[in-house]
Amino acid sequence: MTRDNSARDRRARTHALALGGRPVAPQLRASAPALTRSVLRRLLAELPVYAALPDEELAGDIAEIVQHTLRLFADVIERRQPMDGPDLAPQRISAAQRAEEGVPLDAILTAYQIGVEMCWRETTARARPDELPAVLELSTHLLRLQRELIASVSAAYLEARELLEGDEYSDRRLLLASLLAGEEPDVVAGRTGVRPAARYVVLTLALAAHPDEARPGPVAVIAARRKLRRIRQALDRFTGEPALTALDAAGGTALLAVDAPPPWPSLDALIAHAAESAGTPVTAAAAITEPADIPAAVTRNAEVVRLVRDSGRGPGLYRLADVLLDYQLSRPSAASAGLAGLLAPLDHKPDLLLTLETLLTHDLDRRATAATLHLHPNTVDYRIRRVAALTGLSPNRTSDLHHLNAALVARRCM
């Protein structure tokens, strides 16, 4: 954004709006962090919905938009001109996000009113009687800012709510349902008015609970909505268009339309970014397929996620190739009972079984195993020797290691 500010800047330098003998704009910028904290304290004290917001959101999104608005007012005072439309883009984005989280519009507008009031008190506290013209000019700028804030924030909030409840959202839901049902592309196009993409990245997501979801009252609901909003934003940015999603707080399915199969590292980075943005671990499975194969891919992905979690693997993105042994052994066969039976001597020794599972999960790293189980490494060694004595199988022998891995998988799948 460019402006011809030369004349305006000269005027600001020679006739800066001042109160108490000091220019208002730089003083407001300097006090913005402390004033932001004061505004947040009032929001918590006077608006129950803000008191119910997660601490992360208050210290993050809400604090940032309060401080941005204060600095915006300082810019307006310094320029002594109305703001341009793009100046309020962060406020509009924030309003749309609060709409998705279910924060009432009246609470948002009241919060801005509180901020404007406290900004007025901060900037006029040192005014002298002879500075009445400057106070009046300051009031004009502040009232104009308040009017434009209310108009922009209200419009963005209502637009977001309309989008969530409107035809475009319903059309995407219908398209997703048709693809998950395995309908032919021509049938889908006839039902929805939208022709499916040539291929999709099919994602199955398992979302851990954010810590704020364990808090009582409405804060848990807002935290879950915020988590899902951030997950969806990450998915949308990957392809540059809204993803087709059926998600709740525990996870679900997402379809990303792509022209060509994306590199696996880019999908891995997508899940890592989504988890970081949402502030919670994400375990996911992915497959790239044509529309007709989406139902089978969803079923297979769900099995991959289950096997990953059952085996104690960490969060991240997985594909069928990562769990081939687990997947194959989870299919019923004559060998399943025999493999599982290899570990029968450990049925009543859960400490030994847990130590064996943890050691194999950590690729035979005894120190990592000890740290995970809060044991001394020598205790790990002792327990593994006991496993070998009872079962006749030792993870230190390559042939036995394959049998132990297979036995654990078969045991989990029975």
C-alpha positions as CSV (number, residue, x, y, z in Angstrom):
1,M,0.0,0.0,0.0
2,T,1.5,3.4,-1.0
3,R,0.5,6.9,-0.1
4,D,1.6,10.4,-1.1
5,N,2.3,11.4,2.5
6,S,4.9,14.2,1.9
7,A,2.7,17.1,2.7
8,R,0.9,15.3,5.5
9,D,4.3,14.2,7.1
10,R,5.6,17.8,7.0
11,R,2.4,18.9,8.8
12,A,2.8,16.2,11.4
13,R,6.4,17.2,12.1
14,T,5.6,20.8,12.5
15,H,2.1,20.6,14.1
16,A,2.1,17.3,16.0
17,L,-1.0,16.8,18.0
18,A,0.2,17.3,21.6
19,L,-1.4,17.1,25.1
20,G,0.3,18.0,28.3
21,G,3.0,19.5,26.2
22,R,4.0,16.1,24.6
23,P,3.1,14.6,21.2
24,V,0.2,12.1,21.7
25,A,1.1,9.5,19.0
26,P,4.6,8.5,20.2
27,Q,3.3,8.4,23.8
28,L,0.4,6.2,22.9
29,R,2.8,3.8,21.0
30,A,5.1,3.6,24.0
31,S,2.2,2.9,26.4
32,A,0.5,0.4,24.1
33,P,1.9,-2.8,25.8
34,A,0.9,-1.6,29.3
35,L,-2.5,-0.3,28.1
36,T,-3.2,-3.6,26.3
37,R,-2.8,-5.4,29.7
38,S,-5.1,-2.9,31.3
39,V,-7.7,-3.4,28.6
40,L,-7.5,-7.2,29.0
41,R,-8.0,-6.9,32.7
42,R,-11.2,-4.9,32.1
43,L,-12.5,-7.4,29.5
44,L,-12.0,-10.2,32.0
45,A,-13.7,-8.3,34.8
46,E,-16.7,-7.0,32.8
47,L,-17.4,-9.5,30.0
48,P,-18.0,-13.1,31.1
49,V,-17.5,-14.5,27.6
50,Y,-13.9,-13.1,27.6
51,A,-13.3,-14.5,31.1
52,A,-14.3,-17.9,29.7
53,L,-11.8,-17.7,26.8
54,P,-8.7,-19.9,26.9
55,D,-5.6,-18.2,28.4
56,E,-3.7,-18.9,25.2
57,E,-6.3,-17.0,23.1
58,L,-6.4,-14.0,25.5
59,A,-2.6,-13.7,25.6
60,G,-2.3,-14.4,21.9
61,D,-5.1,-13.4,19.4
62,I,-7.0,-11.0,21.7
63,A,-3.9,-9.2,23.1
64,E,-2.5,-8.8,19.6
65,I,-5.6,-7.2,18.1
66,V,-6.0,-4.8,21.1
67,Q,-2.4,-3.7,20.7
68,H,-2.7,-3.4,16.9
69,T,-5.8,-1.2,17.4
70,L,-4.0,1.1,19.8
71,R,-1.1,1.5,17.4
72,L,-3.5,2.1,14.6
73,F,-5.0,5.0,16.5
74,A,-1.5,6.4,17.1
75,D,-1.0,6.3,13.3
76,V,-4.3,8.1,12.7
77,I,-3.3,10.8,15.2
78,E,0.1,11.2,13.7
79,R,-1.2,11.4,10.1
80,R,-4.2,13.5,11.3
81,Q,-6.2,11.8,8.5
82,P,-8.8,9.0,8.4
83,M,-7.5,5.5,8.0
84,D,-7.7,3.5,4.8
85,G,-9.8,0.4,4.4
86,P,-6.9,-2.0,4.4
87,D,-5.8,-0.7,7.8
88,L,-8.7,-2.6,9.5
89,A,-8.0,-5.9,7.8
90,P,-6.6,-7.5,11.1
91,Q,-9.8,-6.4,12.9
92,R,-12.0,-8.0,10.2
93,I,-10.0,-11.2,10.3
94,S,-10.2,-11.3,14.1
95,A,-14.0,-10.8,14.0
96,A,-14.4,-13.6,11.5
97,Q,-12.4,-15.9,13.8
98,R,-14.5,-15.0,16.8
99,A,-17.6,-15.7,14.8
100,E,-16.4,-19.2,14.0
101,E,-15.7,-19.8,17.7
102,G,-19.2,-18.6,18.7
103,V,-18.2,-15.5,20.6
104,P,-21.3,-13.2,20.5
105,L,-21.1,-10.0,18.4
106,D,-22.3,-7.8,21.2
107,A,-19.4,-8.9,23.4
108,I,-16.9,-8.1,20.6
109,L,-18.4,-4.7,20.1
110,T,-18.4,-4.0,23.8
111,A,-14.8,-5.0,24.0
112,Y,-13.9,-2.4,21.3
113,Q,-15.9,0.2,23.2
114,I,-13.9,-0.5,26.3
115,G,-10.7,-0.2,24.4
116,V,-11.7,3.1,22.9
117,E,-12.7,4.5,26.3
118,M,-9.4,3.5,27.9
119,C,-7.5,4.9,24.9
120,W,-9.3,8.2,25.4
121,R,-8.5,8.3,29.1
122,E,-4.8,7.4,28.4
123,T,-4.3,10.1,25.8
124,T,-6.2,13.0,27.6
125,A,-5.0,12.3,31.2
126,R,-2.3,15.0,30.9
127,A,-4.3,17.6,28.9
128,R,-4.2,21.2,30.1
129,P,-7.1,23.7,30.0
130,D,-5.4,25.6,27.2
131,E,-5.3,22.5,25.1
132,L,-9.0,22.2,24.5
133,P,-8.7,22.5,20.7
134,A,-6.3,19.6,20.6
135,V,-8.6,17.5,22.9
136,L,-11.5,18.2,20.5
137,E,-9.4,17.2,17.5
138,L,-8.4,14.1,19.3
139,S,-12.0,13.3,20.0
140,T,-12.9,13.7,16.3
141,H,-10.2,11.1,15.3
142,L,-11.2,8.7,18.1
143,L,-14.9,8.8,17.3
144,R,-14.2,8.3,13.6
145,L,-12.0,5.3,14.5
146,Q,-14.8,3.9,16.7
147,R,-17.4,4.3,14.0
148,E,-15.2,2.6,11.4
149,L,-14.2,-0.2,13.8
150,I,-17.9,-1.0,14.6
151,A,-18.9,-1.0,10.9
152,S,-15.9,-3.2,9.8
153,V,-16.1,-5.6,12.6
154,S,-19.8,-6.1,12.4
155,A,-19.7,-6.7,8.7
156,A,-16.9,-9.2,8.9
157,Y,-18.6,-11.1,11.8
158,L,-22.0,-11.3,10.0
159,E,-20.3,-12.3,6.7
160,A,-18.5,-15.1,8.5
161,R,-21.7,-16.3,10.2
162,E,-23.6,-16.2,6.9
163,L,-20.8,-18.2,5.2
164,L,-20.9,-20.9,8.0
165,E,-24.7,-21.2,7.7
166,G,-25.2,-20.4,4.0
167,D,-25.4,-22.1,0.7
168,E,-21.7,-22.3,-0.1
169,Y,-21.1,-24.2,3.1
170,S,-24.0,-26.5,2.5
171,D,-22.8,-27.2,-1.1
172,R,-19.4,-28.3,0.2
173,R,-21.0,-30.6,2.8
174,L,-23.1,-32.1,0.1
175,L,-20.1,-32.6,-2.2
176,L,-18.2,-34.3,0.7
177,A,-21.1,-36.6,1.5
178,S,-21.4,-37.6,-2.2
179,L,-17.7,-38.4,-2.5
180,L,-17.6,-40.3,0.8
181,A,-20.6,-42.4,-0.5
182,G,-18.6,-43.3,-3.6
183,E,-20.9,-41.8,-6.2
184,E,-19.7,-41.4,-9.8
185,P,-18.4,-38.0,-10.8
186,D,-21.3,-37.4,-13.2
187,V,-23.8,-38.2,-10.4
188,V,-22.0,-36.0,-7.9
189,A,-22.0,-33.1,-10.5
190,G,-25.7,-33.6,-11.0
191,R,-26.5,-33.6,-7.3
192,T,-24.2,-30.7,-6.2
193,G,-23.6,-28.7,-9.3
194,V,-19.9,-29.1,-8.8
195,R,-17.7,-31.5,-10.7
196,P,-15.2,-33.3,-8.4
197,A,-11.5,-32.8,-8.9
198,A,-9.5,-35.4,-10.8
199,R,-7.9,-36.6,-7.5
200,Y,-7.9,-35.9,-3.8
201,V,-5.5,-36.2,-0.9
202,V,-7.6,-38.2,1.5
203,L,-6.7,-37.4,5.1
204,T,-7.9,-39.1,8.3
205,L,-7.0,-37.0,11.3
206,A,-6.9,-38.0,15.0
207,L,-6.7,-34.8,17.2
208,A,-5.5,-34.9,20.7
209,A,-7.4,-32.6,23.1
210,H,-6.0,-29.2,23.7
211,P,-5.3,-28.5,27.4
212,D,-8.0,-25.8,27.5
213,E,-10.6,-28.4,26.4
214,A,-10.3,-29.9,29.9
215,R,-11.3,-26.7,31.6
216,P,-14.9,-26.3,32.8
217,G,-17.6,-24.3,31.2
218,P,-17.7,-22.7,27.8
219,V,-14.0,-22.3,27.6
220,A,-13.7,-26.0,26.5
221,V,-16.2,-25.5,23.6
222,I,-14.3,-22.4,22.5
223,A,-11.0,-24.1,22.7
224,A,-12.2,-27.0,20.6
225,R,-13.6,-24.6,18.0
226,R,-10.4,-22.7,17.9
227,K,-8.4,-25.9,17.4
228,L,-10.6,-26.9,14.5
229,R,-10.5,-23.5,12.9
230,R,-6.7,-23.6,12.9
231,I,-6.6,-27.1,11.5
232,R,-9.0,-26.1,8.7
233,Q,-7.0,-22.9,7.9
234,A,-3.8,-25.0,7.5
235,L,-5.6,-27.4,5.2
236,D,-7.1,-24.6,3.1
237,R,-3.8,-22.8,2.7
238,F,-2.2,-26.0,1.3
239,T,-4.3,-26.0,-1.8
240,G,-5.5,-22.4,-1.8
241,E,-9.2,-23.3,-1.6
242,P,-11.5,-24.6,1.1
243,A,-10.9,-28.2,2.0
244,L,-13.8,-30.6,2.3
245,T,-13.9,-31.5,6.0
246,A,-16.0,-33.5,8.4
247,L,-14.2,-32.8,11.7
248,D,-15.0,-32.7,15.3
249,A,-12.8,-32.2,18.4
250,A,-11.5,-35.8,18.1
251,G,-10.7,-35.6,14.4
252,G,-12.3,-36.9,11.2
253,T,-11.9,-36.7,7.4
254,A,-10.6,-34.1,5.1
255,L,-10.4,-34.1,1.3
256,L,-7.9,-31.8,-0.5
257,A,-8.4,-31.4,-4.2
258,V,-5.1,-31.5,-6.1
259,D,-4.1,-31.4,-9.8
260,A,-1.1,-33.7,-9.3
261,P,0.0,-35.9,-6.4
262,P,1.9,-33.6,-4.0
263,P,5.3,-34.8,-2.7
264,W,5.0,-36.7,0.6
265,P,7.4,-34.3,2.5
266,S,5.0,-31.5,1.7
267,L,2.1,-33.4,3.2
268,D,4.2,-34.3,6.2
269,A,5.0,-30.7,6.7
270,L,1.3,-29.8,6.4
271,I,0.4,-32.1,9.3
272,A,3.3,-30.7,11.4
273,H,2.1,-27.2,10.7
274,A,-1.5,-27.9,11.5
275,A,-0.5,-29.5,14.8
276,E,1.7,-26.5,15.7
277,S,-1.0,-24.0,14.7
278,A,-3.7,-25.9,16.7
279,G,-1.4,-26.4,19.7
280,T,-2.1,-30.1,19.9
281,P,-0.6,-33.4,18.6
282,V,-2.1,-34.7,15.3
283,T,-1.9,-38.3,14.1
284,A,-2.9,-38.6,10.5
285,A,-3.0,-41.1,7.6
286,A,-3.0,-40.0,4.0
287,A,-3.7,-41.5,0.6
288,I,-3.9,-39.9,-2.9
289,T,-6.7,-41.3,-5.0
290,E,-9.4,-40.6,-7.6
291,P,-12.9,-39.8,-6.5
292,A,-14.2,-43.4,-7.0
293,D,-11.7,-44.8,-4.6
294,I,-12.3,-42.3,-1.8
295,P,-14.5,-44.6,0.4
296,A,-11.9,-47.3,0.4
297,A,-9.1,-44.9,1.1
298,V,-11.0,-43.5,4.1
299,T,-11.5,-47.0,5.5
300,R,-7.9,-47.9,5.0
301,N,-6.7,-44.6,6.5
302,A,-8.8,-45.2,9.6
303,E,-7.1,-48.6,10.0
304,V,-3.7,-47.1,9.6
305,V,-4.4,-44.5,12.3
306,R,-5.6,-47.2,14.6
307,L,-2.6,-49.4,14.1
308,V,-0.3,-46.4,14.6
309,R,-1.9,-45.5,17.9
310,D,-2.1,-49.0,19.1
311,S,1.6,-49.6,18.5
312,G,2.6,-46.6,20.5
313,R,4.0,-44.6,17.6
314,G,4.1,-40.9,18.0
315,P,2.0,-38.3,16.2
316,G,2.6,-37.3,12.6
317,L,1.6,-38.4,9.1
318,Y,1.6,-42.0,8.1
319,R,0.7,-44.1,5.1
320,L,0.0,-47.8,4.6
321,A,3.6,-48.4,3.7
322,D,4.6,-47.4,7.2
323,V,2.5,-50.1,8.9
324,L,2.6,-52.9,6.4
325,L,3.5,-55.6,8.9
326,D,0.9,-54.4,11.4
327,Y,-1.7,-54.2,8.7
328,Q,-1.0,-57.6,7.3
329,L,-0.9,-59.3,10.7
330,S,-4.1,-57.5,11.7
331,R,-5.9,-59.6,9.0
332,P,-7.3,-62.8,10.5
333,S,-5.2,-65.9,9.6
334,A,-4.2,-69.3,10.9
335,A,-0.9,-67.9,12.1
336,S,-2.4,-65.1,14.2
337,A,-3.1,-67.1,17.3
338,G,0.3,-68.9,17.2
339,L,2.2,-65.6,16.9
340,A,0.2,-64.0,19.8
341,G,0.9,-67.1,21.8
342,L,4.6,-66.5,21.7
343,L,4.1,-63.9,24.4
344,A,1.7,-65.9,26.5
345,P,4.3,-66.4,29.3
346,L,4.0,-62.6,29.8
347,D,0.3,-62.6,30.3
348,H,0.5,-62.0,34.0
349,K,3.7,-59.9,33.9
350,P,2.5,-56.5,32.6
351,D,5.8,-54.7,33.5
352,L,7.8,-57.1,31.3
353,L,5.4,-56.7,28.4
354,L,5.4,-52.9,28.7
355,T,9.2,-52.8,28.8
356,L,9.4,-55.0,25.7
357,E,6.9,-52.9,23.8
358,T,8.6,-49.7,24.7
359,L,12.1,-51.0,23.8
360,L,10.9,-52.0,20.4
361,T,9.1,-48.7,19.9
362,H,12.4,-47.0,20.6
363,D,14.4,-49.2,18.2
364,L,16.2,-51.0,21.0
365,D,17.5,-47.8,22.6
366,R,17.7,-48.9,26.3
367,R,18.3,-45.3,27.6
368,A,15.3,-43.9,25.7
369,T,13.2,-46.8,27.0
370,A,14.4,-46.2,30.6
371,A,13.6,-42.5,30.3
372,T,10.1,-43.2,29.0
373,L,9.4,-45.7,31.7
374,H,11.2,-43.7,34.4
375,L,13.5,-46.6,35.1
376,H,17.3,-47.1,35.4
377,P,18.8,-48.6,32.2
378,N,20.0,-51.6,34.2
379,T,16.4,-52.3,35.2
380,V,15.5,-52.3,31.5
381,D,18.3,-54.8,30.8
382,Y,17.1,-57.0,33.7
383,R,13.5,-57.0,32.5
384,I,14.5,-57.9,28.9
385,R,16.6,-60.8,30.2
386,R,13.5,-62.0,32.1
387,V,11.5,-61.8,28.8
388,A,14.1,-63.9,27.1
389,A,14.1,-66.4,29.9
390,L,10.3,-66.8,29.9
391,T,9.6,-66.7,26.1
392,G,12.9,-68.0,24.7
393,L,13.0,-64.9,22.5
394,S,15.5,-62.1,22.8
395,P,15.3,-58.7,21.0
396,N,19.1,-58.9,20.8
397,R,18.9,-61.7,18.2
398,T,17.8,-60.6,14.8
399,S,15.6,-63.7,14.1
400,D,13.9,-63.4,17.5
401,L,13.4,-59.6,17.0
402,H,11.2,-60.3,13.9
403,H,9.1,-62.8,15.9
404,L,8.7,-60.5,18.8
405,N,7.5,-57.6,16.6
406,A,5.1,-59.9,14.9
407,A,3.8,-61.4,18.1
408,L,3.1,-58.0,19.6
409,V,1.2,-56.9,16.5
410,A,-0.8,-60.1,16.5
411,R,-1.5,-59.8,20.2
412,R,-2.8,-56.2,19.7
413,C,-5.1,-57.2,16.9
414,M,-6.7,-60.2,18.5
